[in-house]
């Protein structure tokens, strides 16, 4: 676990640094005097649609790398390894199909969004540039994870990409980008920049084998590769549809849609911050999980599963409580648009959704690397069947609060099904007694601090309640020994700081 722990901690620090920049970006987007609500809504709609298009266009290339990398590593010399070549070819074919299908369905997109979200129609074609860059990056990132380069790829995606956006915002605010159209056009190339940087980094590190022609190993494995990749691709695509459906649904059915999406997106962005360590742990765990399944090492699988669950839950619960006690006061103190206050309940619902997803550990990664990987597709279908109608009807009835409630209900059911599956098939489950202790600690702490500071506002209130909350939370986690990794990390730091 030490390798996973080290990469996870470094990745988490990088990711939280990136989220810090993201918070600044969100602040500048939502202030009263820089961008309109509709422009902030369009920015988030762009990202949601891009994620969907990339999920469609990758044709399963990242999952092909995750699952079959140990086989290529063990059976081929590095210079003869054609796995990355195949993955990039899949991405190129997928992107070409994406543009072709996009042009075919453009009239449908116009009819669906022209009434409530005309700004989205105006800039829609620029999404293809954004999607192409992210598609390249995601394939190279999957390869980089297997090369134990997750820290740098996380830096690019979570830190450097947000820094690019920050620079564009500053240029726009100061008038060097003369209008919002130019801002969107430049923003559309942001993922291409980090994709090319990762490509160059892997090349310099001599971890970019592009072998041709196709190796005998690929020909021999083509049936299991096609079978596995197609099922996993379909299942993951379905999950991505479920993830971004809310941000795509709101602009199509609600009046003043992009302004409503802006309120929803602020709450969504805050909730997404809870998941910062999830990405780092997933990146560090993929290779050990694949190897553990290959060696049929159940004890390693259980240890990774349970530690990922408690560590993710502790991070998520800590920051969820911190945001709950500060959300409304921060909007007023930071002089954001008053309309964003209406997103408080949305944030609580979405935050609970993220917390449930984190607390159940890396169940998706365990499933897709297991012999029962087909269940990724089955569970995705179940999620979609639950979420799509629920989101549509609750959004029509209750607006963006209904959208968030649909997310909470659907993701809870989805994770329960996957937990039961992993327990029934492999006797793997993520929870320990520490999970219950952590739930009680953060529930009591959040409620108490919220009511103690309920009538106080301003910078001193934000600082006071935050410091008190974090001190009590850190003390409780340490002395209740809620995670075996925390004391080991502190012990390692002490050794390095005070060694003679």
N, C-alpha and C positions, 0 to 999 in steps of 0.2 A: 504493500500500500504506500510505501514512502515515495515511490516515483509518481504515483497518482496524486498523492497529497501535495508534493512539491509543485507539479504542473498545475494542479487545481488552484493552489494558493496564488501562484504567480499570475495565472490567467484571471482569477477573480479580482486581484488587485488591478490588473490592466483593464478589466471590464468595468470595474467601479470607477476607475479614472475616466474611462470613456463615458460612462453614464453621468459623471460630474459635468463633462463638457455638454452632454445631451441635455442636462438640466438647464444649463446656461442657454443653450439653443431654444429650448422650450420657453424659458422666461422671455427671451427676446421676441419669439413668435407671438406670445400671448399678451405682451404689454399693450397698453392702450394706444400707443402712438407710432408703431412701426408697420405691422401687418394687420390686415383685416381678418376677422374670424373665417371668412370664406377662403382666404389664401392659406391660412393654417390648415383648414380642413382639406383643401386640395393637396397640400404637401403630404398629409397623412394618407389620403386616398391613393396618391401615386405610389407610396411605399406598399400599401396593402395589395394593390393590383400587381405590382412588381413581384412580390412574394408569390402570388398565385401563378403568374406567368412563368417564373423560374421553376416552380414545382412541376409545372407541366412540361417545360422545355428540357429539364435535365435528363429525362428518359431513364432515370434510375442510376445514372453514372456514379453519384456519391456512394450509394448503397452497394454497388458492385465493388467499389474500392474497400469499403468497410469489411465486407464479408470475406472476400477472396484474397485480400492482401497477404495473409500468412502463407497461403498456398504458393503465390507467386514469389514471395520472399524466400521461402525454403527450397523452391525447385528451380529457380532461374537466377543466373548472375544478374547483377544490377544493370549492366549495359544491355542485357537481353530481355529485360522486364518490359513487356509491352502493355501492361495494365493501364498506365496513365494515358498512353496513346489511344487505347480503345475508349477510355472514359471521355477524353476530349473530343474524339470523333462523335460519340453519342451526343455530347453537348452541342456540337456544331449542327448536327442533323436536327436536333430538337429545336434549336433557335430558328433555323430556316423554316421548319414547320410552323413554329409559333407566329412568325411574321405572315406566312401564307394564310393560316387560319384566321389571324387577326384582321386581315384585310377582307376576308370573306364575311365575317360577322360584324364588321364596322357599322353597317346600317342598323343592325339590332342594338348595338351599344348606343348609337345616337338616339334611337327612339326611346330607350330605357332611361337615359340620363339627361336628355336635352331640356326637359321641363324643370326638374328640381336642381340640376347641377350643370348648367351650361358651361361653366368655367372648366369643368373636367373634359368636356368634349373639345373645347378649344385647344387644349394642350395634349390630348390623348396620345398622339403618335410619338411624343418624346419619351413615353414609357418604354418603348422598345430599346432605346439606348441604355436606359437604366437597367432593364432586365438583362440585356446582353452582358453588361459588366458584372452583375451579381452572379449570373450563371457561370461565367468563367471563374470568378472568385470561389464559388462554392465547390466546384470540382477540384480546383487546386488546394482548397482548404482541406477537403476530405483526404487528399493525398498527403498534405502536410501533417495532419494529425497522425497518420500512420508512421511518419518520419520523426515523430516526437517534436514537431515544430508548432505545437498548438499555441504557445505563448505569443509568437510573432503574428500568427494569423489572427488571433484574438485582438492583438494590438491594432492591426490594420482595420479590422471590421468594426470593433467597438470603440476604438480611440481615434485613430487617424481619420477614418471616414467622417466621424462627427466633427473633427477639427476642420475638415474641408467644408462641411456645412456651415460651421461657425464663421469661417473666413468669408463665405458667400453672403451670409447674413450681414456681417460687418460692412462688406462692400456695398450691399443694397441700402443699408441704413444711412451710409455716408454719401450715397448718390453716385458712387462709381459704377454700380450696376444700375442703369437708368430706369428700368421698370421691372415688374414682376415677370413678364414674359422672358426677359433675358435671364432672370434669376433661375427660372425653371429650366431653361435650356442648358445653362451651365451645370445646374444640379444633376441633370440627366447623365452627365459624364463622370459623376463622382465614383460610382462603383467600377467603372472602367479603369480609373486611376489606381485603386487599391488592388484590382485584379492583376494589372501589369506589374505593380510593385511586388506582389507575392510571386509572380512568375519569375521576375528578376532575382528575387531573394533565393528561391529554390535552385535556380541555375547557378548562382554564385556558390551556394553550399554544395553543389554537385549532387543534388537530390531531385533532378528533373530528367529521368531517363525517358527518351522518346524513341523507342525501338520500333523498327519496321523491317520486314513484314511481320504479320501475325505469327506468334510463336506456336509450336506444336502443343504446348500446355493449354493455350487459349482454345485451340481447336478441340482438344480433348475435353475441356471443361465447358464447352459452349452450351450444352443442354442444361446442366445445373445453373450456369450463369444466367441464361435466358429465363429459366423458370423462377429462380430466386429474385432476380432483379425486377422482373415484370410484376410479381406479386407485391414485393416491398414498395416498388414505385407507386403502384396503384393505392396501396394502403396509406403511404405517406402523403400522396397527393390529396387523398380524401381528408386527411387530418389538417393539411394546410388550408384546404377549402373551408373547413370548419373554423380554423383560426382567423381567417381574414374575411369571412362571410359577413360579419357584423359591420366592418368598415366599408364593404361594398354594398350592403343592403341599405344602410342609412341614406346615402345619397340618392337612392332610387325610389324610396317610398315616402320620405318625410318632407314636409314643406320647409323652406329655408334650410335645405339639407346640409350644405357644406358648413354652415354656421353651427348646426346641431352636431355635425361630425367633429368640428373643432372642440366642442365641449367634451364630447365622448373621448376624443383622442388624447386630450390632456389627462383625463382620468386613466385611460389605457396606458399612456406612456409612464405615468407614475406607477401603475400596477406592474408594468413590464420590468421596472427597475428591481423589483423583488427577485426576478429570475436571473440576475447577473451571474451569480455563482453557478447556476445550472449549466450554462454554456461551457464554463471552464471544466467542471467535473465530467460532463459528457465527452469533451474533447480528450481529456486525459484517460478516460475509462474505456474508450472504444477498442483499442488494441489489446489491453488486458482481458476484456470480456471475450473478444474473439478467440484469443489463445486459451482462455479457461474453458470455453465450450469445446474447443478442439481437443483439449486434454481431459475433458469430462471432470473438471475440478469444481465440484459443487461447493466446497467450503470457501473457495475464493469468490465464486459468484455470490454466495450469501453475504460474505463480508463486504464486498463492494456495494451490493444492493442496500444493506442496512445502514452502512456508513453514509452512502449518498443520500439516503432518506433523512436521517437525523441532521446531517450537516446542511442540507438544502432547507429543511424546515426551520432550523435555527436562524439561518440568514434571512429567510423569507419572513418569518414571524417577527423578527426584530425590526426590520425595516417597514413592514406593514403597520405595526403599532406606531412606529415613529411618524409615518405619514398620516395615520388616522388622527393622531393628536394635534398635528400641525397643519393639515390640509387647508382648512378654511382661513385660519389666521394668516397663513403664508400668502394666500391670494390677496387678502386685504393689505397686508404689510408691504408686499412687493408691487402693489399698484397694478395688478393685472385687471383685465376686463371683468367687471362684476358678474357677467353672464356665466363665468366659469365656476362660480359658487354652486350653481345647480348641478355640477358634476360630482358632488361629494358622495351621494348614495351610489352613483355609478362606480366611483372608485372603490368603495367598500365591497360591492358585489364582485367587481373584477379582481380586487386584491384577494378576496377569499378564494376565487377561482384559481389564481396563480398559486396560492398557498396549498391548496389541495393537490394541485398538479406536482408541486415540488415535494410535498410531504410523502407522496407515494414513490419517490425515488426515480431512478432511471429505468423504469419498467419498459419503456419503448425500446431502448437500446439493448436491454436484455432479451427482449422478444425477437428483434430483427437479427440478432447474432445467434439465436438458438436454433435447434433443429425444428422447432415449431414456428418458424418465422412467418408462415402463411397467416397466422392469427393477426398479424399486423394489419393485413388487408381486411379481415373479417371484423375486427374491432373498429376499424376506420369506417366501414359501412354502417355499423351500428351507431357510431357517433353522428354521422351525417344524417341518418334517418331520424335521429332525435333532434339534432340541432337546427336543421334547416326549417322545418315547419314551425318549431317552437320559436325560433328567432323572428320569423316573418310575422306570426300572429301576435306575439308579445310586443314587438316593435310597433305594429299598427295600433295596438291597444294602449300601450304605456310609454311610447317613445323610446328614448335612449336608455331609460331605466329598464324597460322590458327587454331591450337587447342584451344588457348586462346580466339580467336575471336568467335569460336563456342560456348564456354562456356558463353561468354557475351550475345550473341544473344539468346541462349536457355533459360538461367536463367531469362533474362528480360521478354521474352514472358511468361514463366512459372509463374512468380510473378504477371504479369498483369492479367492473367487469374484468379488467386486465389484472387486478390484484387476485381475484378469484381464480383466473386462468393460471397464473404463475404458481399459485399455491396448489391447485389441483394437479397440474401436470408435473411440476418440478419440486414441490414443497419449499418454494422460495417465497418469503414475505418480508417486507421492509421494516416492520415496526418492532420496537423494543419498549421496555418500561420507561426509557428516557423520553419517548414520544409523548406519553401522557403527562409526564412532569413538565415538559416544554410547553405543551398546550396550556396547562394550568398557569404556569409562570407568566406567559405573555398575555393571556386573557385577563388575568387579575391586574397585571401591571398596566396594560393599555387602558382599561376601564378606570382604574384609580387615577392615573395621571390626567386623563381626559377631564374628569370631574373636578380635580383639584385646581386645574388651570382654566376651567370653562369660561370664566368671565374676564380673562386677561388677554390683551392683544398687544402687538408691537414686537420690536426686535428683542427686548429683554424677556418677553414671554416666550418667544420662539426658542431663544437660547436656554432659558431656565428649564423649561419642560423637557427639552431635548437632552440636555446634560444629565438631568436627574434620571430620565428614562434609560439612557445608555449605561450609566453607572450601575443602576440596579440590575439591568438586564445582563451586563457582563459579569457582575458579581454572582448573580443567580446561576448563570450557565456554568461558570467555573466551579463553584462550590457544590452544585448538584451533579457535577461530572456528567453533563448531558452528552458530550461527544468525546470519544477516546482520542480523537485527532487533536483537539484543542490543547490539552495538557502536553502532548508530545511536541506540538509546535512551539509552545512556550518554553519547554525544556530545551529544545534545540536552539532557540534564540538566546536563552540564558547561557548556554554552553559557548556559543560563538561570541557573545558580548563580554563574558567574564572569564574566558579561558586564559590561563597564564601564558 
